[in-house]
Amino acid sequence: MKKVVLLVISFLLLLSFGCATQEYVKQQIDPLIDRISKLEARVAAIESRISGLEGKIAGIDEAKKEAREAKALAQEAMKTALDCCDKADASVKRAEAAADRAENAAKKCAKAFELQQKK
């Protein structure tokens, strides 16, 4: 009989300390729910900022591409301008040579005219 009483008392003690009430569980879980909600809000805000930054990165990449294309066009224009300058320099030299020849021819003609006049 003593064993049965001891067993019943042990069982009652276990049940009285081992069970948690719904109110106790709610008190323990409510702060965790609040923290999780705050963390979810922060994660959503961070994801929103990341999306905005990804959009800016795409814009920057597009601007870089356009800048590279503009640089290539500018280099091509520079090459064309240098070629034109070289051609203009060559034309100037040819024109100066032609002017020199014309001047020499004019001098020869003047001398020939003077000789004709003296005769």
Beta strands, then each sheet from edge to edge (+ up, - down):
end
